[in-house]
Each structure stands twice: as C-alpha cells, then as structure tokens.
Amino acid sequence: SAAQPFSPFWFTVEPRDTVAIRGNSALLNCSAHSDAAAPARIEWKKDGTFMSLVSDERRRILPDGSLLFTHVVHSKHNKPDEGTYQCVATIENLGSISSRTAHLIVAG
C-alpha cells in the first residue's frame, strides 16, 4: 500500500479566556485548517473530559468548530458552564491536535 503524503493541519483560531454573563450567550472560538482532503472533525473538552453535546439544548458546535452557549447557566450551587475548555481537531488517518486551554468564567 502506498504511503499517505503528510498533510499538516493546524489551528487558525484557538479559544481564549472568556468572561460570560449569566443568562446570555457565549462563544469559544476554534477553527482548524488542513491541506488534507478530509475536513477536521472538531470536538471540545471541558475540564479534560470530552463533552457529549448530542442532546444538549444549550451548547453546540458551530460549522467552523466554535462552541456556542445559547444560554449560560450559573448559580451558587450549579456552575455547569464554568471551567477550562480545549478544542480538539481530528483528521482520519492523520491524528489529532489539541488547542491551548481557555477558561470560561461566568459573571453575575
């Protein structure tokens, strides 16, 4: 079998520390670029664990890879959105790259 030529891929945008307002929307930006034919699949980690967003009403990954919070939830005993986030881009047969970590802090 012929060896696959190496296609580098990298982040064009990485998430940065963000202060969100409780009840408002928030956005963590992430975008990866590759010369490979296959587009990068973007996933997000929160506090080191991959997020499952299938049935998540409030959080979703946008087509460019950014993570959108439609409604930031934050109370004294429930802080599901606050934490450290990392964007992971994967290309089949090529591997994965991880962005820098960004902190989401909720004000209000």
C-alpha positions in Angstrom: 0.0 0.0 0.0 1.3 3.4 -0.9 2.3 5.7 2.0 -0.1 8.7 2.5 1.7 12.0 1.9 1.8 14.0 5.2 -0.7 16.9 5.3 -0.1 19.3 8.1 -3.0 20.7 9.9 -3.2 23.5 12.5 -5.5 25.8 14.3 -6.3 29.1 12.6 -8.2 30.2 15.7 -7.8 28.9 19.2 -10.1 29.5 22.2 -9.2 32.3 24.6 -10.1 33.1 28.2 -13.7 34.4 28.2 -15.9 36.1 30.7 -19.6 35.2 30.1 -22.6 36.9 31.6 -25.1 34.6 33.3 -28.2 34.1 31.1 -26.5 35.5 28.0 -24.9 33.6 25.1 -21.2 33.0 25.0 -18.8 31.8 22.3 -15.5 30.0 22.4 -13.8 30.2 19.0 -11.9 27.4 17.4 -11.1 26.7 13.8 -8.6 24.2 12.2 -7.1 24.2 8.7 -5.7 21.3 6.7 -4.4 20.6 3.3 -5.9 17.1 3.6 -8.9 16.3 1.5 -10.9 15.4 4.7 -12.1 18.2 6.9 -11.0 18.2 10.5 -13.7 17.0 13.0 -13.8 19.4 16.0 -14.6 18.2 19.5 -14.5 20.0 22.8 -13.2 19.0 26.2 -14.3 20.6 29.4 -12.1 20.2 32.4 -10.1 17.5 30.5 -13.2 15.4 29.5 -14.8 15.2 26.1 -18.2 16.9 26.1 -21.2 15.0 24.8 -23.4 17.6 23.1 -25.9 15.3 21.2 -28.9 16.1 23.4 -27.5 19.4 24.8 -30.1 22.2 24.4 -27.8 25.0 25.3 -24.4 24.2 23.8 -23.5 23.2 20.3 -20.6 23.2 17.9 -20.9 25.6 15.0 -19.8 24.7 11.5 -16.5 26.4 11.9 -15.7 24.5 15.1 -16.6 27.2 17.7 -18.5 26.3 20.8 -21.7 28.3 21.3 -23.5 28.6 24.6 -27.0 29.8 23.8 -27.8 30.5 27.5 -25.1 30.5 30.1 -26.2 28.8 33.4 -24.7 29.8 36.7 -25.9 29.7 40.2 -24.4 29.3 43.7 -24.6 25.5 43.6 -24.7 24.9 39.9 -21.9 26.0 37.6 -22.1 23.7 34.6 -20.5 26.1 32.1 -17.6 27.5 34.2 -14.3 25.7 33.7 -11.4 25.1 31.3 -12.1 24.2 27.7 -10.0 22.8 25.0 -10.7 22.3 21.3 -9.5 19.0 19.7 -9.3 18.7 15.9 -9.1 15.2 14.4 -8.5 14.1 10.8 -9.0 10.4 9.9 -5.7 8.6 9.4 -3.8 11.7 10.3 -4.2 12.2 14.0 -5.5 14.9 16.5 -4.2 18.2 17.7 -5.3 20.0 20.8 -5.7 23.7 21.2 -4.5 25.7 24.2 -6.9 25.6 27.1 -9.2 28.6 27.7 -11.0 29.5 30.9 -14.7 30.4 30.9 -15.6 32.5 33.8 -19.2 33.5 34.5 -20.0 36.9 35.9 -23.2 37.9 37.5 
